[in-house]
Amino acid sequence: ASAILLAAQTLTLPQDMRFAGFVLWAVIAFGGMGMTMGNLNALALEPLGHVAGMASSLMAALSTILSVAMAIPVGLAFAGNEVPLLIAFVLFGLLSQIIMRRMPPR
């Protein structure tokens, strides 16, 4: 949804205001992700109290490796505008929804 909002505001804003709109969107989107990911990691570590240190280290390492692997094609697709980022947000958002819906309930 945020990628659709960014695309809509980018197409409707005058050329000299598009960067400011993009920065505003980026601050909101990435700030929200920063708040969400910390809480999700804490929830994931809840049942691993006896090995929380090792689990936290493993989770951080795996998430870093996975995020780099996902960011490389997006970065290589950069064409001087925000289109590759919009496409990545939509695709990775759909992928995360599919994964979350396939997870068994706790």
ROKOL-460659 format. One record per residue (C-alpha): residue number from 1; z, x, y. Coordinates in nm, 4 decimals, decimal comma. Layout:
residues N
+-----+----------+----------+----------+
! pos !        Z !        X !        Y !
+-----+----------+----------+----------+
! NUM !        Z !        X !        Y !
...
+-----+----------+----------+----------+
This chain:
residues 106
+-----+----------+----------+----------+
! pos !        Z !        X !        Y !
+-----+----------+----------+----------+
!   1 !   0,0000 !   0,0000 !   0,0000 !
!   2 !   0,0750 !   0,2809 !   0,2421 !
!   3 !  -0,2682 !   0,4349 !   0,1832 !
!   4 !  -0,4320 !   0,1027 !   0,2646 !
!   5 !  -0,2259 !   0,0754 !   0,5838 !
!   6 !  -0,3199 !   0,4298 !   0,6807 !
!   7 !  -0,6889 !   0,3603 !   0,6197 !
!   8 !  -0,6721 !   0,0403 !   0,8244 !
!   9 !  -0,4974 !   0,2036 !   1,1199 !
!  10 !  -0,7291 !   0,5041 !   1,1032 !
!  11 !  -1,0361 !   0,2848 !   1,1234 !
!  12 !  -0,9011 !   0,0715 !   1,4076 !
!  13 !  -0,7429 !   0,3373 !   1,6307 !
!  14 !  -0,9479 !   0,5233 !   1,8890 !
!  15 !  -1,0493 !   0,8753 !   1,7859 !
!  16 !  -0,7926 !   1,0484 !   2,0095 !
!  17 !  -0,5030 !   0,8455 !   1,8594 !
!  18 !  -0,5855 !   0,8902 !   1,4906 !
!  19 !  -0,3907 !   1,2130 !   1,4463 !
!  20 !  -0,0784 !   1,0613 !   1,5990 !
!  21 !  -0,1115 !   0,7610 !   1,3670 !
!  22 !  -0,1548 !   0,9898 !   1,0686 !
!  23 !   0,1528 !   1,1942 !   1,1610 !
!  24 !   0,3599 !   0,8773 !   1,2008 !
!  25 !   0,2422 !   0,7528 !   0,8615 !
!  26 !   0,3108 !   1,0927 !   0,6990 !
!  27 !   0,6649 !   1,1087 !   0,8363 !
!  28 !   0,7427 !   0,7608 !   0,7046 !
!  29 !   0,5697 !   0,8032 !   0,3666 !
!  30 !   0,6982 !   1,1494 !   0,2829 !
!  31 !   1,0440 !   1,0757 !   0,4216 !
!  32 !   1,0661 !   0,7720 !   0,1961 !
!  33 !   0,9528 !   0,9770 !  -0,1007 !
!  34 !   1,2154 !   1,2398 !  -0,0254 !
!  35 !   1,4897 !   0,9793 !  -0,0269 !
!  36 !   1,3558 !   0,8131 !  -0,3411 !
!  37 !   1,3049 !   1,1243 !  -0,5530 !
!  38 !   1,6584 !   1,2534 !  -0,5052 !
!  39 !   1,8040 !   0,9223 !  -0,6150 !
!  40 !   1,5678 !   0,8910 !  -0,9114 !
!  41 !   1,6620 !   1,2397 !  -1,0287 !
!  42 !   2,0300 !   1,1502 !  -1,0064 !
!  43 !   1,9706 !   0,8344 !  -1,2121 !
!  44 !   1,7734 !   1,0298 !  -1,4715 !
!  45 !   2,0540 !   1,2857 !  -1,5058 !
!  46 !   2,3281 !   1,0231 !  -1,5416 !
!  47 !   2,3310 !   1,0144 !  -1,9247 !
!  48 !   2,3141 !   1,3952 !  -1,9445 !
!  49 !   2,6530 !   1,4742 !  -1,7951 !
!  50 !   2,7424 !   1,7387 !  -2,0526 !
!  51 !   2,4215 !   1,9386 !  -1,9892 !
!  52 !   2,3488 !   1,8288 !  -1,6326 !
!  53 !   2,2917 !   2,1813 !  -1,5009 !
!  54 !   2,0298 !   2,2673 !  -1,7614 !
!  55 !   1,8685 !   1,9238 !  -1,7334 !
!  56 !   1,8503 !   1,9535 !  -1,3558 !
!  57 !   1,6873 !   2,2947 !  -1,3764 !
!  58 !   1,4371 !   2,1761 !  -1,6338 !
!  59 !   1,3561 !   1,8637 !  -1,4338 !
!  60 !   1,3006 !   2,0654 !  -1,1156 !
!  61 !   1,0768 !   2,3161 !  -1,2927 !
!  62 !   0,8671 !   2,0509 !  -1,4636 !
!  63 !   0,8286 !   1,8427 !  -1,1492 !
!  64 !   0,7201 !   2,1500 !  -0,9514 !
!  65 !   0,4627 !   2,2517 !  -1,2118 !
!  66 !   0,3288 !   1,8973 !  -1,2414 !
!  67 !   0,3102 !   1,8459 !  -0,8644 !
!  68 !   0,1205 !   2,1721 !  -0,8180 !
!  69 !  -0,1235 !   2,0740 !  -1,0928 !
!  70 !  -0,1797 !   1,7388 !  -0,9212 !
!  71 !  -0,2066 !   1,8877 !  -0,5717 !
!  72 !  -0,4694 !   2,1515 !  -0,6515 !
!  73 !  -0,7637 !   1,9085 !  -0,6916 !
!  74 !  -0,6512 !   1,7099 !  -0,3869 !
!  75 !  -0,6345 !   2,0247 !  -0,1756 !
!  76 !  -0,9729 !   2,1447 !  -0,2982 !
!  77 !  -1,1238 !   1,8081 !  -0,2057 !
!  78 !  -1,0154 !   1,8430 !   0,1596 !
!  79 !  -1,3150 !   1,7661 !   0,3791 !
!  80 !  -1,1604 !   1,7854 !   0,7257 !
!  81 !  -1,0213 !   1,4313 !   0,7207 !
!  82 !  -0,7553 !   1,2271 !   0,5446 !
!  83 !  -0,9813 !   1,0624 !   0,2852 !
!  84 !  -0,8841 !   1,2875 !  -0,0116 !
!  85 !  -0,5166 !   1,2259 !   0,0643 !
!  86 !  -0,5749 !   0,8498 !   0,0773 !
!  87 !  -0,7597 !   0,8570 !  -0,2541 !
!  88 !  -0,4844 !   1,0687 !  -0,4105 !
!  89 !  -0,2135 !   0,8299 !  -0,2880 !
!  90 !  -0,3949 !   0,5331 !  -0,4380 !
!  91 !  -0,4747 !   0,7035 !  -0,7705 !
!  92 !  -0,1338 !   0,8636 !  -0,8185 !
!  93 !   0,0392 !   0,5427 !  -0,7108 !
!  94 !  -0,1557 !   0,3443 !  -0,9708 !
!  95 !  -0,0848 !   0,6098 !  -1,2330 !
!  96 !   0,2879 !   0,5954 !  -1,1599 !
!  97 !   0,2840 !   0,2151 !  -1,1842 !
!  98 !   0,1122 !   0,2315 !  -1,5231 !
!  99 !   0,3626 !   0,4876 !  -1,6521 !
! 100 !   0,6621 !   0,2914 !  -1,5216 !
! 101 !   0,5435 !  -0,0344 !  -1,6774 !
! 102 !   0,4936 !   0,1324 !  -2,0170 !
! 103 !   0,8452 !   0,2781 !  -2,0242 !
! 104 !   1,0901 !   0,0957 !  -2,2503 !
! 105 !   1,3711 !  -0,0910 !  -2,0722 !
! 106 !   1,7152 !   0,0690 !  -2,0707 !
+-----+----------+----------+----------+
